[in-house]
């Protein structure tokens, strides 16, 4: 088993933990938050002639 490394991250009065794998752990809620934003994905497709509808 691989142990995950998290760094303390205080935000808006809450103590969170930021992980190296782009995850955010919120111990008070026992929640692991992850996101895969795909920033600039639409412009990458547009450069190749594939238009995507706006979100």
JOHUNOR-V545646 format. One record per residue. N is the residue number from 1. PHI is phi as a letter, one per 30 degrees, with the letter a starting at -180 (none if undefined). BURIAL is 1 if it has 9 or more other ideal C-beta (glycine too) atoms within 8 Angstrom, else 0. Layout:
N/PHI/BURIAL ; N/PHI/BURIAL
This chain:
1/none/0 ; 2/c/0 ; 3/d/0 ; 4/d/0 ; 5/c/0 ; 6/b/1 ; 7/c/0 ; 8/e/0 ; 9/b/1 ; 10/d/0 ; 11/a/0 ; 12/h/0 ; 13/i/0 ; 14/c/0 ; 15/c/0 ; 16/c/1 ; 17/b/1 ; 18/c/1 ; 19/c/1 ; 20/d/0 ; 21/d/0 ; 22/i/0 ; 23/c/1 ; 24/b/1 ; 25/c/1 ; 26/c/1 ; 27/e/0 ; 28/d/0 ; 29/c/0 ; 30/h/0 ; 31/b/0 ; 32/c/0 ; 33/c/0 ; 34/b/0 ; 35/b/0 ; 36/b/0 ; 37/d/0 ; 38/h/0 ; 39/d/0 ; 40/i/0 ; 41/d/0 ; 42/d/0 ; 43/d/0 ; 44/d/0 ; 45/d/1 ; 46/d/1 ; 47/d/0 ; 48/c/0 ; 49/i/0 ; 50/c/0 ; 51/d/0 ; 52/c/0 ; 53/d/0 ; 54/d/0 ; 55/d/0
